[in-house]
Amino acid sequence: MQNITLIKNPFNKGVIKALNQGLTLASSKYVVVIHNDVVIETKNWIDKAIKFMEYDQTVGIVGIAGWTELNKYGNYDTKDLITAITKYTRKPHGNFNEIAAADGCCNVIRNLNLEYNNDYGLMHFYDLDLSMQYRELGYRMFVMAASAQHLAEDRKKSTITNSKYLDRINAKE
């Protein structure tokens, strides 16, 4: 198992600022970026991702969700999503599937001292931007076969109202 440093940020400054805070502090070769409402059920998934990245030095990001294609505008469509998250039907085939762009919910990234662009706000354009930064440097992205839960039940209400999520956290958080 890898050494893991957990950075807790008690003040909500937004996901991009929090992620960049961690990336700025990181000095390791690889960094795990994961949303607080994602649970990975596969044992040793970080080690598996890093082993794959060590084997193939062209891999910049290994995640649990991503899009196989981008449209002519550089954006993605839900039909092109493959993911290890159990509530979705389109799963990776084999151990690792190459993708065009990674979803930001959970990724092991090669630490290249890159940051998320603050201009992209709360929607998932920040992870598309990071994927494009890696691609511009010649790196590839993959989704790994795993088992994961995303505790956001639907897009109509906040994860913090979900009982599955509340059961997993400390009430003070």
Backbone torsions as a table, in degrees:
resi	resn	phi	psi	omega
1	MET	NA	141.1	179.7
2	GLN	-76.5	154.6	172.2
3	ASN	-72.2	133.0	-176.6
4	ILE	-122.8	130.7	173.4
5	THR	-110.6	122.3	178.9
6	LEU	-97.8	125.6	178.8
7	ILE	-103.9	114.6	177.8
8	LYS	-97.4	133.6	179.8
9	ASN	-120.0	102.9	-174.1
10	PRO	-73.5	-8.5	-179.3
11	PHE	-114.3	128.3	-178.4
12	ASN	-77.1	103.8	177.5
13	LYS	-105.2	5.0	-176.9
14	GLY	98.7	153.5	-173.5
15	VAL	-63.5	-41.1	-176.6
16	ILE	-65.9	-45.4	179.3
17	LYS	-64.8	-38.1	179.0
18	ALA	-66.5	-44.0	178.8
19	LEU	-63.8	-43.0	179.0
20	ASN	-65.4	-33.5	175.9
21	GLN	-58.7	-46.2	179.5
22	GLY	-66.6	-42.5	-179.7
23	LEU	-63.8	-36.2	178.0
24	THR	-65.3	-37.6	-178.8
25	LEU	-79.9	-20.2	-174.0
26	ALA	-71.5	131.8	176.0
27	SER	-120.4	2.2	-178.4
28	SER	-79.8	165.3	179.8
29	LYS	-69.2	-30.7	179.9
30	TYR	-129.9	150.2	179.2
31	VAL	-131.8	136.9	174.3
32	VAL	-99.4	126.2	178.1
33	VAL	-117.1	119.1	-175.2
34	ILE	-142.2	136.6	176.0
35	HIS	-70.9	153.2	-176.1
36	ASN	-71.9	-9.3	179.8
37	ASP	-109.8	23.0	177.3
38	VAL	-114.6	134.0	177.4
39	VAL	-123.3	123.3	177.3
40	ILE	-97.3	122.2	-176.0
41	GLU	-94.8	-12.5	-179.9
42	THR	-77.4	126.7	179.3
43	LYS	-68.9	143.9	175.1
44	ASN	57.4	30.4	-177.6
45	TRP	-64.5	-34.1	178.3
46	ILE	-65.2	-46.6	179.2
47	ASP	-60.3	-40.0	179.3
48	LYS	-64.4	-42.6	179.5
49	ALA	-64.8	-44.8	-179.0
50	ILE	-65.5	-40.6	178.0
51	LYS	-59.2	-42.1	177.8
52	PHE	-64.0	-41.4	-179.7
53	MET	-69.5	-34.0	176.4
54	GLU	-68.4	-37.6	179.5
55	TYR	-67.1	-39.3	-177.8
56	ASP	-122.4	102.6	-175.5
57	GLN	-69.6	-6.4	177.3
58	THR	-86.6	-5.2	-179.0
59	VAL	-85.4	122.6	179.4
60	GLY	-102.7	-30.5	-177.2
61	ILE	-139.9	134.2	168.8
62	VAL	-125.4	122.5	-177.8
63	GLY	-130.7	-171.2	178.5
64	ILE	-108.0	-2.2	179.1
65	ALA	-154.4	144.9	177.5
66	GLY	-175.6	172.5	-176.5
67	TRP	-107.3	134.9	-178.1
68	THR	-78.2	-21.8	-179.3
69	GLU	-142.5	153.0	170.3
70	LEU	-115.9	145.0	-179.5
71	ASN	-80.4	-178.2	-175.3
72	LYS	-64.6	-15.3	177.8
73	TYR	-93.8	0.9	179.7
74	GLY	82.7	16.7	179.8
75	ASN	-113.6	177.4	-175.3
76	TYR	-120.7	165.1	179.4
77	ASP	-123.9	144.5	-178.5
78	THR	-55.2	-34.5	-178.6
79	LYS	-63.0	-19.4	-178.7
80	ASP	-96.6	8.0	-179.6
81	LEU	-81.7	129.0	166.9
82	ILE	-118.8	141.2	-172.7
83	THR	-157.1	151.1	174.4
84	ALA	-84.5	-5.4	-179.5
85	ILE	-68.8	126.6	-168.8
86	THR	-61.7	-30.2	-174.8
87	LYS	-77.7	-5.3	176.9
88	TYR	-101.1	152.6	-174.9
89	THR	-92.9	-28.5	-175.7
90	ARG	-86.1	105.0	-174.1
91	LYS	-104.9	158.2	173.6
92	PRO	-64.2	146.3	174.2
93	HIS	-99.2	134.8	-177.6
94	GLY	73.8	-157.9	-176.5
95	ASN	-86.1	-39.8	-176.6
96	PHE	-140.2	132.5	177.6
97	ASN	-119.5	131.3	178.3
98	GLU	-71.3	143.0	-178.6
99	ILE	-131.4	165.4	177.9
100	ALA	-84.4	-34.6	-179.2
101	ALA	-153.4	142.4	-178.5
102	ALA	-93.0	140.4	169.7
103	ASP	-76.1	145.3	-174.4
104	GLY	-82.7	5.6	-174.4
105	CYS	-66.2	-31.5	179.8
106	CYS	-166.0	115.6	-178.1
107	ASN	-143.6	145.3	164.5
108	VAL	-100.8	121.8	-176.5
109	ILE	-119.3	144.4	173.0
110	ARG	-70.5	126.2	-175.4
111	ASN	-76.7	102.3	179.6
112	LEU	-111.0	14.0	-177.4
113	ASN	61.4	31.9	174.3
114	LEU	-89.3	161.9	177.6
115	GLU	-134.8	160.1	173.9
116	TYR	-75.0	144.6	178.9
117	ASN	-79.4	121.3	-178.3
118	ASN	-64.9	-17.3	-176.2
119	ASP	-74.1	-11.9	-172.4
120	TYR	-88.6	-2.2	172.2
121	GLY	67.1	-154.5	-171.7
122	LEU	-85.0	-18.7	-178.0
123	MET	-77.2	172.6	-172.4
124	HIS	-78.6	24.9	173.5
125	PHE	-75.8	-22.2	178.7
126	TYR	-65.9	-36.5	179.4
127	ASP	-78.1	-31.3	172.9
128	LEU	-63.0	-42.3	177.7
129	ASP	-60.6	-45.5	-179.7
130	LEU	-63.8	-41.1	176.8
131	SER	-57.7	-42.5	-178.6
132	MET	-69.6	-32.4	175.6
133	GLN	-62.9	-43.1	178.1
134	TYR	-65.1	-44.8	-179.5
135	ARG	-60.6	-40.9	179.7
136	GLU	-61.1	-30.3	178.6
137	LEU	-87.3	2.8	175.9
138	GLY	93.4	9.6	-179.5
139	TYR	-92.0	156.3	-179.9
140	ARG	-110.6	161.1	-178.9
141	MET	-125.4	147.4	-178.0
142	PHE	-139.5	153.1	167.8
143	VAL	-105.8	135.9	179.7
144	MET	-101.6	150.5	173.7
145	ALA	-72.5	127.8	-179.3
146	ALA	-163.1	-176.6	173.0
147	SER	-124.0	125.1	-175.9
148	ALA	-143.4	153.9	175.0
149	GLN	-119.3	136.3	170.6
150	HIS	-111.2	114.1	-170.3
151	LEU	-78.3	6.3	171.3
152	ALA	-83.0	107.0	-175.1
153	GLU	-67.6	-40.4	178.0
154	ASP	-152.1	177.2	-176.6
155	ARG	-95.7	13.3	-177.2
156	LYS	-97.3	-18.9	-179.3
157	LYS	-139.2	162.2	-177.6
158	SER	-71.1	147.2	175.1
159	THR	-57.6	-33.3	-175.4
160	ILE	-67.6	-6.1	174.2
161	THR	-97.4	-1.4	-177.2
162	ASN	-83.5	126.5	-178.0
163	SER	-63.8	-33.5	177.0
164	LYS	-61.3	-39.4	178.9
165	TYR	-70.5	-47.3	-178.2
166	LEU	-62.0	-32.8	178.2
167	ASP	-67.5	-24.3	-176.2
168	ARG	-90.5	-17.0	-176.0
169	ILE	-108.5	161.6	173.8
170	ASN	-77.4	137.6	-176.6
171	ALA	-57.0	-26.6	179.6
172	LYS	-73.9	-18.3	178.9
173	GLU	-82.0	NA	NA
